[in-house]
Every structure is written in C-alpha cells, then in structure tokens.
C-alpha cells in the first residue's frame, strides 16, 4: 500500500487533517485501532473557537456546526454566591465561541470522509511506525487478520497520549513537562434543558462546578471531586444535590434534573511534549499535549496543530517548500504553551486545592472580583477564552 500521508488516529484531529489534505489533492490513509462506533461513543468537550470553526469550513464540514451549534457571546463566573457575566463578544471586538459537541464534530468528519470514498482502516491492530527518520517511512499493521505495510512520505500522529505515535519517539529525543492535579471532574450528561444559556464556572468553598450543555435540550454538568473518586458511589440524586449546593439561588431554582445518560470521573493534568516533530513523524493534539478542560482548549489546540501541519504539508507538495515542516514544532508550541498557561491559571483560580485554606479561598475570590471589576483583566480572560489568533 502507498499513500502520501499516513494518519494515525481517527479522532477529530486525524479526521480533520484528512479532509484538509483531501481538499488540497494530497492522498492520505487513516489507521484507527478502535471501531468507528467506539470513536463516536467518546464523550468530550464541545466549545469551539472561531479558528476551529474556520478550519472545519475550510475542510468543507462546518455547515452543520454553524447551523446547529449554539453561539455564545459570554460566560458567567459564580463566586461568593453571585454570578458575574464576562462579555466575550464585547471584550474581544466581536469574537465568540460555539457550543457544538466533539461527538458531532467527529460524526460530521466521518460522514464527509465516507462520502469522498477515502480510506480509513478501523480496528487496525499491531500498528508500528518505521523509518520516519529517513525519507521513506512505513506503517505496519494488521487488519482482518492480514498483516499489511503502508508506505508513505509522512506520518501524522493524531492518536492521543497513549497512542503508538508518541511511544515511537526515540528515547531521549523528546522531553515531557507534566503537572498532575490532585482532583478530577465528576461529569454527568443528561437530556435536560441547560440551567443557563451560557456556561457557568462556579468557585465555591465546596469546590469547583461547571454548568455546560451540548444542545438546547442536553446538559453537561461537572463537580470537582478527589482524583480517586469511585463513580459507582455517586447516584444521580447525590450528584444533583452536590451540584445544587455549589450554585447560586437563582440557578439552583432553575436547575432541571433527570436520569444521567453518562457519568464518569475525568482526572486533570497538564502535559507538553517537546519537540512535536521527529524526522517525518509529526505529533498533533493529545499525542503532544494535554490541558485541563477548564479553559476548553483540548480540541481547539488539536485543530490548530492540524491547521499548521496542513499548511506545512501543502507547502511541501505544492511548492517543494520545507519551511513549514521545519517550523512546525516551534509554531505549534508557541500556541500550545500559551493555551497551557491559560488553562493552568483558570484551573488554579477556580478550583479548591488541598492546601487552599481560608486565606487561599479569599485570595481566589479577590482575584475573581478584580476580573469582574477591571476591564483590562476581563479582556485578558476573554481573549484567551475565545482563542488567541493563529500565528
């Protein structure tokens, strides 16, 4: 088998890269170790930056998101028992975010790839990467019990933190910076109307809470819990009671509860692997970096990586120009570290840490109050939240 770009991973990053390359006439094959149904069953975030929407448009798959997504012009910060609105639209010169679930993004991309007749090997087993330090990389894998070899010009590793791409980086060739947080998010997905038309980020003495949504009829809620929490010990009733205890009176009164569709605990961590290029192997998305979900940057960072990688590969094939390839890692990491900083800061500001104490609680409240009262501070939050420009 032969292709120009072998893409490892059929999540939104890999699928988006595949569509962008296809639109530019660059042949690509995607390998995914899980089934398509499994990939679609992953429950993930759904706040899209403008740059991500623009890339979906460029790939020819943005129409559904723009038609069915929920544009958000602001967010609410809840502390000291009251909510305060941050007007993203006004503070950033008209920019906003779009609430549209990652599952829906993945489904749109899968449908577009199938319609174009592009090759995706699901349930590809025993995937291994070879010779990417030269000019003729190979990807070996097994599908349907048959061993195959895919020869290519480049390999794009879009298969996540635990994927084969990251594991294939030669020992000593990369450095990983990591911070593990001492808590997680207990999340519930329910077919109930959202408690508010905009996201609520709640900072309380009991811990953090987030009120989010997937649509006008499906809600996603989170509460901060110890990292070793057993989700089986949390009934739906216990979750709703704890969420109510972390909301303001008006939100508590407006909250509509119901049976959970999905319930899970997600640990929080920050991680960055440098560099993101190793010969003709490129890491993108979670294969290179993880952010806490507080700032809604995970999918958006993956999309910006893919955008940079697409431009680099297009330049190589269209103009025989390797500048984009040579600068890929540096260009990505500049944006990655800024998003990591924001996600770390917002997490540190809104969550209760084991050593927070009463003094720390009051310091967090003072900083939240400063953000609300200072246009400059609110603008800094808003600019980072809607997404910094691609550079």
N, C-alpha and C positions, 0 to 999 in steps of 0.2 A: 504494500500500500504506500502511496505517496501523496503528500499534501504540502502546502507552503507553511501553514501554521498549525501545530498540534496544540489544542487547548485542553488542559486537564481540569475537569470540574464543570458541571452543567448547572451551577447556581446562577444567580443573576449576573455576576461578573463575567463568567465564561460565556454565557449566552449572549450578553450584550456585546462582548468583543467579537463573537462570531458574526453577529448581524452587521456590525460596523465594517468588519473586514469583507463580508459578502457584498455589501453595498459598494465597496471600492474595488470589487473584482478580485479580491485576494482569497484563494481557496483555503478552507480550514476544516478540520475534523475535531469533534469534541468527544472526549472519553470521560465517563462518569461511573464511579464504582457502585452507586446505588441505582434503584429503579426510578423511572420518571415519577411514579406515584409517591415514592418516598421523598423525593426532592420537593414536590408540591406540598407535602404534608408538613414541612418545616414551618413553624410559627415564628415569624421575625417582625422586625420593626416596619414602620410604614410612613415615615416622614421624609419626603423627597425635597432636596434642594433644587433651585432653578437650574443649576448646572447639570444635575442628573436628568431632569425633565428634557433639557435641551439635547442631551446625548440620546435619550430614548427617541426623541423626534428625529434626530439625525439617522438613527438606525431604522426608522420607519415604523416604530411601535409605540409612539407616545400618544396617539389619539385617544385610546381608551382611558388612560390615566387622566388626561385633561378633561375628558367628558364625565367620568365617574368619580374622580378624586375630589377631595374636599379642600379648597384653597383656605389657608389660614393666614390671617394678617397679624396675629398676635399670639402671645401665650400669657398665662397667669401664674404669678408667684404667690403662694399662700404661706404666710408666716405670722406668728403672733395672733392667730385666729382670724386673719383677714386676707382677702385676695387683692392683688395689685396687678393691673394689666400692663404688659410690655408691648407697645405698638410696633411690631416688627416692620410693618409697611411704611409707617411714617418716619421711623428712625433710620431706615436704610434706603430712602429715596425710591420707594415703590416696590421693593422686593418682598417676597413672601415664600412660604413653603406649601407643599401639597401633601395631604394625608392620603396615601394610597398604599395598600398593603404589599409587602415584599412578595407574598404568595401570588398576588395578582400580577405584579411585575414579571415574575418568573413565568406565569401562565401565558402572558402576552408574548414573551420572548420565545417560549417553546412553540406556540402556535405559528409565529412568524417563521421560525426555523423549519418547522414541518412543511409549511406552505411553500417554502423555497426549495424543498427537497434536499436540504443539507444533511450531511452525515453526522449522526450522534450515536455513539455506542454506549448504551446504558448497561449497567451491571458488568462493566469491564473489570475483570479480576487480574490480580498479579501484575499490576501496572508498574513498570520500571523505566527510568529515564537514562539514556546513554549518550555519550559523546557530545554533550552540549558545550564542551569546552573547545570544540572544533567547528567545522563548517557543515557537518552532516549529522545532525542529531537523529536519534532514533527513540521511539517509544515502543516498548514491548508490552503486550497484554494478552489476556485470554478472554474470549467471548464465545458463548455457546460450546464450551469445551475445546475450542480450537485456538492454538497459540498463533498470534499474529505480530507482525512488526510494521510500525508506521514510520516511514522515513519523512523527514521534514526539514525546513530551513530554520525554524524557530519553535520553541516550546513556551507556552504561556501557562504558568502555574496558578490556576484560579480555584484550587481545591481545598482551601482552608488551612487552619493552623495545624491540624493533624494529618494533612494530606501528604502524598508521596513527593510532591514538588519541593516542599520545604525540607523534608527529610533527605532529599537527594543532594542538597547543597554540601559540597565537600567540607570535611571537618576543618575548622579554623578559618574558613573563608568568609564567615559572617559572624556578627555579634548581635545578640538579642538583649534588649533592655526591657525589663518587665517589672510591673508592680501588681501585686495581688491584694485586693481589698478584703477586709475582714467581714464582709456581709454579701448578701445576694438579694435578688428581687424575686419575690413570690408573685407570679403573674396569673391572672385569670382572664380568659376570653369568654364573653357572654353575649348572647343575642338580646341585648337590651339597649335602649337609646342612651347615648352618652350623657353624663351628668352636666356637661357644659359643651358649648360649640367650639371651644378652644381648649388646648391641653392645660391642665393644672399641675404645677410642680409644687408639692407641699413639703415644707420643712417644719417638723414638729418635734417636741421632746420625746415622742414615742418612736421617731424615725421618719424616714422619707416615704412619700407616697406619690404616685403619678396616676392621673386620670387621663386616659387617651382613648382613641377609637380607631376602628377600621372603616366604618361607614356610618351613615345616619341611624342605623339600626343594630350595629355591632360595636361593643365596647371592649377596651383592653385596659385593665387596671393592674397596678403593682403596689406592693408594700415592701419596704426594707425588712429583711429578716436575717438572722445569723446564717453564715455561709453553710453550716452543716444541717440546716433545717430539712426535716423529712416531710415532703409534700403530702404524704399519706396521712399525716396527723392533722392536716388542715381541712376541715369540712368547708363547704361553700358558706354555711352560716357563720363559721368562725372568721372566714376571710372578710365577708361583708361587714361584720361587727368591727373588725380591726380597721378596715378602710374608713368606716363612718367616724371612728374615734380620731382619725387624722385629718378630717375635713372640717371646713367652717360650717356654721349652722345652715346657711343657705344651700350649700352643696349637699350637706347631709340630708336635708329635706327633699332635695330634687333627685337624689340617687335612686335609680330603679335597679333592683336586684333580680337575679334569676339563676337557673342552673348553669354551671360552667360548662363550656364546650371543651376547654383545655385548661389545665392547671399545671404549672411547673415552677421550679426554682432555678434561676439563672445566676451563676456566680459572676462577680465583676472583676475585671482585670484590665490593665493596660499593657500592651506589648508592641515593640517595634523591632524588626529585624533589618539590619543594615549590612551590606547594600541590598538592593532589590533586583539586581541583575548579576548573573553568573554566566559569562560567555553568551550562549544563545538561549539560556533559560531566564525567564523573567517571572518574578513573583508579583502577584496582584491581589488586592483585597486581603481577606483574613489570612492568607498564606504569608503575608508580610507584616500585618499589623492588626491588633485588636484594640478597640476602645470600649470604655464603659458605655452602656446605652443611654446614659443621662443626656448627652448632647445630640443624640440621633445622628451620629456621624458614620456608623459602620458601613451601611450600604452606599452612602454618598461618597465616602472615601474610596471604596472599591470601584465605584463608577468613574471617579476622577482618575484613578490608576489606569483603568481601561481606556479612558479618553487619551491619556498621554501615550499609552502603549500603541493604540491605534494610529495616532499621528506619527509615531516613530516608525512603525512598520509600513505605513503608506508612503512615507518619505523614502524609505529604503527601496520599495518596489517601484514607485513611480519615478523617482529621480536618482536612484542609486546613491542616496544620501544617507550616511550612517550617523549623522549628528544627533538625530532624535534617539536612536538606540543608545549611543554613548552617553547621552544626558538623561536617559530615562530615570535611573535611580535617584539622582540628585534632584531632579524636578519633582518627582513624587514625594520624596522625603521632606522637602521643604513644606509642602502642604500637609503631609501626614503629621509632622511634629506640631504644627500649629493647631491641627484638629485634636491631637492628643492633649495638648496644653489646655484647650478649652474644655474637653471632656473631663480631664482630671480636676480642673478648677471648679466646674459646675458640680461635679460629684462631691468634692470636698466641701463645697458651700452648702449643699442641700441635705447631706446625709449626716446621721449621728454615728460617730466613731466611738470605739470603746473608751478612748481617753478624752472624749469631748468635754464632759463635765459641765457644770453650770456656767463657768466662765466661757468655755468654748461655745456653748449654746448662745450666750449673749453676744459673743463676737460675730457669730454667723448671722444673727438677727440684725446686728448693727450694719454688717456689710450688705445684707439684703435691703435694709432700709436705705442705705446710700444709693444702691442701684435704682431704687424706685424714685428717689428724690433728685438724683443727678442725671440730667440728660446725657452727659458725656459717658457716665457709667452704663446707663441703659443702652446707649448706642453701641458701646463695645460688646455688650451681651448680644444685642440684636444682630450685629454684623457677623459675629461668629455663628450664631444660631442659624441664620438663613444661608450661611456658607460663604466663605471667602472666595473671591474670584480665582479662576484658574490662572496660573502664572508659570 
